């Protein structure tokens, strides 16, 4: 894996995310180069510098987009707005949840993202649904043609946002004739930042609400709706497919059976809150997305998100994709998910080897390989395309 910051895994992961979302390497380097001496600095100092540097690049690229737009060159403007949005999202990713600039940066990046995909000509619609007193949001990306299309709902991971997943997989999906609804489920992205939702145990409730909306869409084949989940969303997706019978297919990548792989990290954070940290502020993230002031209480509630005892209820085709060198979620979790899906008509495990690449968490070292494999499998099961003609 390309490790820009070998001593700061959290920063390295964000760099890999940005490149996979469509960032240009020279612009990414512009943001990262001044940060190298700060990779091991105290977390508040390091992440303040991270925010400033990435926002500077985001604003410069957005200004280029404005220049192109003023000329009437909308494709060029759209490409720059799209990249500027991704740099803004990467900036706010490491900002503290109590920092008002986090929300400011998120709003700016969201506006640029929407402007970018529109000018680039993507068939993308914003979806908003009322849900338990709040609002859940997503982007429905449609292939070319009249449809109706097989469709999947795409869940985020622990600290994911719908725009990140859009960058990972949107092109691969529509190329195969698959529509995708990239969502911010509870406790993620816009739903957490603007509507203060928190992560639930029963992720199927959210899925059901989105299926209700998709069934009303004329471009969606209501008999071919599935669900995909990335990382911690690899819990949400099978849980949804087990308890929402209208979902006809399921994929987990970075398979998240339960939270045991994070136990040591969070117990250390609870017992030694003042120890030096790098990268993402996991304590701040956990308390914020679980809606708790106390980390111990937040961690206790998060541990309830487990697939133990549930997977036998999965009765649809199920694919688990995992990297051999996943350093966050062990391969044994992926193997256990498939082994316990005893009533699935087609439960499969694809492990990307170190020789192949795409072998880190969620394949972030070569995320296109994960996305291509997943959407070929979805197309094969749902009647999409696996070739150009």
MIDO-702589 format. One record per residue: x, y, z of N, C-alpha, C in turn. Coordinates in steps of 0.1 Angstrom, whole numbers, plus 5000, padded with zeros to 4 digits. Example, Ala and Ser with C-alpha at 12.3 -4.5 7.8 and 13.67 -1.06 7.14 Angstrom:
# MIDO-702589
513249435078512349555078513249675078;512849785071513749895071512950005079;
END
This chain:
# MIDO-702589
500849885000500050005000500950125000;500550224992501250354992500950425005;502050455013501850515026502650645026;501850755024502450885024502950925037;502250875048502650905062502850775069;504050715068504250575074504050575089;504150685096504050685110502650725114;501750755105500450805108499450735099;498950625104498050535097496750605093;496250695102494950765099495150855088;496150935087496451025076496650945063;497450835064497650755052496350705046;495450655055494150605050493350715043;493450845049492650955042493250985029;494550985028495151005014494750905004;494750775008494250665000492850684996;491950725005490550755002490450864992;491250974994491151084985491551044970;492550974969492950924956491950834949;491350754957490250664952488950734949;488750854955487550934953487751014940;488951024934489151104922490051214924;490751224935491751324937492951314928;493551424924494751424915495951424924;496951334920498051314929498851434931;499051524922499751654924499051744934;497751744933497051834943497051764956;496951634957497051564970498451594976;499451584968500851614972500951754977;500351844971500351984975499752004989;498751924992498151935005498951865016;499651755012500351665021501751705024;502451765014503851785016504251875028;503451985031503852065043503451995056;502751885055502251815067503251705072;504251675064505151565067505851585081;506351705084506951725097506051715109;504751715106503751715117503051585119;503451485111502751355112502751295126;503751325134503851265148503551375158;503051485154502751595164501551555172;501351625183500151595191498851615183;497851535185496651525177496051655174;495851745183495151875180496051955171;497351955173498252035164498251975150;498451845149498551785136497251795128;496051775135494851775127494351925124;494852015131494552155128495352195115;496652145114497452165102496852095090;496351975093495751895082494551975076;493652025085492452095081492852215072;493852295077494252415070494752385056;495652285055496352255043495352205032;494452105036493552055027492452155022;492052245032491052345028491752445018;492952475020493652565011493652514997;493952384995493952324982492452314976;491552284985490152274981489652414975;490052524982489652654978490352694965;491552664963492252694951491652624939;491352494941490752414929489352464927;488552504937487252554935487352684927;488352774930488452894923488752874908;489552764905489752734891488452694885;487652614892486352584887485452704884;485552804892484752924889485252994876;486552994874487153054862486652974849;486652844850486152764839484652784837;483952794848482452814846482152944840;482953044843482653184838482953184823;483853094818484053074803482952994796;482152934804481152844799481652704796;482852674802483452534800482952444812;481752394810481152334822481752194826;482252124816482851994819484152024828;484952114823486152144830485852204844;484852284845484452344858483952234867;483152144862482552034870483651944875;484651914867485751824872486451894884;486652024883487352094894486552104906;485252134904484352134916484252004923;484251894915484151764921485451734929;486651764924487851744931487951834943;487551954942487552054953486651994965;485551944961484651884971485351774978;486051684971486651574978487751624987;488551724983489551774992488951835005;487751905003487051955014486551855024;486051745018485551635027486751575034;487951555028489051505034489551595045;489451725043489851825053488951805066;487651805064486751805076486751665082;487251565076487251425081488051425094;489151515095489951515107489651625116;488651705114488251815123487451765134;487551825146486751775157485251805155;484451715161483051735159482451855166;483151915176482752035182483252165176;484152145166484652255158483652305148;483152425149482152475139482652475125;483952475123484452475109484252345103;484052235110483752105104482452115096;481452165102480152175095480252275084;480952385086481152485075481852415063;482952345066483652275055482752165048;482052095056481151995050480052055041;479452165045478452235037479052285024;480252345025480952395013481252275003;481752175009482152055000480951994994;479851985002478551924996478052004985;478052134986477552224975478452204963;479752194965480652174953480452044947;480251944955479951804950478751804941;477651864946476451864938476551944925;477252054926477552134913478452054904;479451984909480351904901479651794893;478851714900478251594894477251644883;476551754886475651804877476351854864;477451924865478151974853478851864846;479251764853479851654846478851564839;477551584841476551514833476151384839;476451354852476051234858474551234860;473951124858472451104861472351084876;472451184884472451174899471351254905;470551194913469451264920469651264935;469351374941469351374956468051324961;468251234971467051174978467051214992;465851264997465651295011464451225016;464551165027463351095033463251135048;461951155052461751175067461951045074;462551045085462850925092462950945107;462050895115462050905129462351045135;461751145129461851285134463051355128;463851285119465051345113464851335098;465951355091465951335076467151255072;466951155064468051075058468251115044;469451115039469751155026470551055018;470551075005471350994996471451044982;472350994974472451024960472150904952;471150904943470750794935471450824921;472450734918473150754905472550644895;472150694884471450604874472350584862;472250464856472950444843472250514832;472950514820472250574809471150474804;470150534798469050444793467750464801;466650394796465350424803465150344815;465850234817465550144829464250064826;463650004837464050014851465349934853;466149984863467449924866467449844879;468249734879468549674892469249784900;469049784913469549894922470049834935;471149904940471549864953471649994962;471449964975471650074985473050054991;473750154991475150144995475450215009;475750135019475950185032477350235034;477550345042478850385047479450295058;480750325060481450265072481350355084;482150325094482150385107482250545106;483150585098483450725096483250775081;482450695074482250725060481150825057;481150875044480150965039479750915025;478550945021478050895008478850944997;479451064997480251114986481551034984;482050984995483250894994482950764987;481850704991481450574984481050604970;480550714967480150754953481450754945;482550814950483750814943484450674941;484250594951484750454950484050374940;482750384938482050284931481050324920;480750454920479750504911479950474896;481150494891481350464877481250314874;481850234883481750094881480350034880;479450094889478150044889477350084877;477350204873476550244861477050184848;478350164847478950094836478249964834;477849894844477249764844475749764844;475149884842473749894842473049884856;473849914866473349904880473150044886;471950074891471750204898472250184912;472750294918473150284932472650404940;472050374951471650484961472750484972;473650584971474650604981474050684992;473950625004473250685015474150725027;473650825034474250855047473250795057;473450675061472550615071472850685085;472050645095472150705108473550705113;474050815119475350815125476450835115;476150875102477150895092476851015084;477851075078477751185069476751295072;475951335063475051435064473951405075;473551285076472551245086473051275100;474351245103474851275116475151425117;475751485107476251625109475151725109;474051705101473051805100471751765108;471551635110470351585116470551515129;471751495133472151445146471551305149;471551225139471151085140472351005146;472150895153473150815159473050675154;474150595155474150465150473250365158;472350295151471450205157471950065157;471249975164471449835162470649785150;469449825149468449775139468649865126;469649835118469849905106468849875095;468049775097467049745087465949855086;465749925097464750035096465050135086;466250175086466750275076466550215062;467050095060466950035047465450025042;464549995051463149985047462650115042;463050225049462650355045463150395031;464350355028464950385015464250295004;463950165008463350084998461950134995;461250185005459950255002460050354991;461050444992461250544983461650494969;462550394969463050334956461850274949;460950204956459850134949458950234941;459050364945458250464938458950524926;460150494924460950554914460850484901;460450554890460250484877461450414871;462650464875463850404869464350284877;463750244888464150144897463350014895;463949904893463249774892463049734907;461749744911461549714925461649564929;461749474919462049334922463549304923;464349404920465849384920466449494928;466249494941466949594950467749514960;469049554961469949484970470649584979;471649544987472249624996473749594997;474549694999476049675000476449755012;477449705019477949785031479449775031;480049885034481549905035481949905050;482949825054483549835067482449815078;482249915087481149895097479749885090;479649935078478449905070478349765066;479449685067479349545065478549465075;478249535086477249495096475949535092;475749665088474449715085473849645073;474649615062474049555050473449415053;474149325058473449195060472349195071;472549285081471449295090470149345083;470349445074469249495066468649385057;469449305051468949205042468249085049;468649065061468048965069466649005073;466449125077465149175083464249255074;464749295062463949365052463849265040;462649195039462549095028462549145014;462349275012462349324998463749334993;464749325001466149324996466549184991;467049174979467149044972468649004970;469549084976471049054974471749134984;472949084988473749154999475249134996;476049244999477449244998478049315010;479049245016479849315027481249325022;481949435023483349445021484049515032;485149455036485749495049484749435060;484449305059483349245066483449275081;482349335087482349375101481449285109;481949175113481049075121480549135134;481549195141481249255154482449355157;482449405169483449515173484649465180;484849325180485949275188487249325183;487349355170488649395164489049535169;488049605175488349745180488449745195;488249635202488149635216489449695222;490649645218491849695225492049845223;491749895211491850035208490950115217;489750085219488850165227488950145242;489350025246489650005260490850095264;491850095255493050185257492650325258;491750375249491250515249490550545262;489750445267489050465279489950475291;490850385292491750375303492850475303;493250515291494450615290494050725281;493150815285492650915276493651015272;494751035279495751135276496951085268;496850955264498050895257498050965243;499250975237499451035224498650965213;497951035204497150975194497551035180;497250965169497551015156496350985147;496251065137495251035127493851075131;492850995129491451025133491351015148;490551115154490351115168489151015171;489550895174488450785175487550805187;488050865197487150895209486150995205;486551105199485551205194484551145184;485051065175484151005165483150915171;483650825180482750735187481650795195;482050895203481050955212480051035203;480551095192479651175184478651095176;479150985170478150905162477250825170;477650795183476750725191475850815200;476150945199475351035207475451035222;476751005226477050995241478151085244;478051145256479151225261480251145267;480051025271481050945278481450835268;482750815266483250725257482950575261;483050555274482750415279481250375275;480350465277478950445274478750425259;479450515251479350505237479850365232;481050325237481650195233480650085237;480150095249479149985253478049965244;477450075239476350075230476750025216;477950065212478450025198478649875198;479049815209479349675209478049585206;476849645208475649575205475449545190;476249615182476149595167476949475163;476349355165476949225162476049145153;476649065144475848975136475648835142;476248815154476148685160474648645162;474348525157472948475159472048525148;472448605139471548665129471748605115;472948565111473248545097472548415091;472048335100471248215095469948265088;469548385092468348435086468548505072;469748505067470048565054469648465043;468648495035468148405025468348455011;469248545009469548594996470948574992;471348584979472748574976473648674984;474748624988475648704998477048694994;477648804991479148814988479848884999;480948835003481848895012483248915005;483649035005484949064998485849125009;487149075010488049115021489449115016;490249195022491649195019492449105028;493449035022494248945030495049015040;495449145038496249225047495449335054;494149305056493349405063493849415077;494349535081494949555094493949615104;492649635100491649685109490649575113;490149505103489149395105489749265100;489849165109490549045105489848965095;490548885087489948805077489048695083;489348665095488448565102487048615103;486848745104485448795104484748765091;485448785080484848755067484448615066;485348525070485148385069483948345078;483848405089482748375098481348415092;481348535086480148585080479648475070;480548435061480048335051479748205057;480448155067480248025073478848025080;478448135085477148135093475948175084;476148215071475048235062474548105056;474148015064473847875060472647865051;471747965051470547965044470548055031;471748115029471848195017472048095005;471348114994471448024982472848044975;473548144978474848164972475748254981;476348194991477248275000478748254996;479348354992480748344986481648444993;482948404994483948485000485048504989;485348634986486448664977487548734986;488748674987489848734994490848784984;491148914985492148964976493548944983;494448884976495748844981496748964980;497748954988498849054987499349064973;499448954966500048954953499049034943;497749024946496849094937496749244940;496949284952496649414957495149424961;494749544964493349564970493249484982;494249474990494349385001494249445015;494249585015494049655028492549665031;492249735042490849745047490049805036;488949735032488049775021488749795008;489949735006490649744994491149884991;491349965001491650104999493050124992;493850024992495150034984494950024969;493849964965493449954951491949934950;491250034954489850014956489049984944;489550014932488849984920488749824918;489649754923489549604922488449554930;488249604942487049574951485749604943;485749734939484449784933484149704920;485149674912484849594899484349454903;485049394912484549254916483149254921;482849344930481549354936480449384925;480749474917479649504907479549414896;480649334892480449224883479549114890;479849094902478948994909477549034910;477349164913475949214914475249204900;476049244890475449234876475149094872;475948994876475748854873474448804880;474248854892473148804900471848874897;471949004892470849094890470449114876;471249054867470949074853471549204847;472649254852473249374847474249334836;475149424832476149394821477449364827;478149264821479549244825480549254813;479949314802480749344790480049464783;480849514773480349644767479149614757;479049494752478049464742477549324744;
END
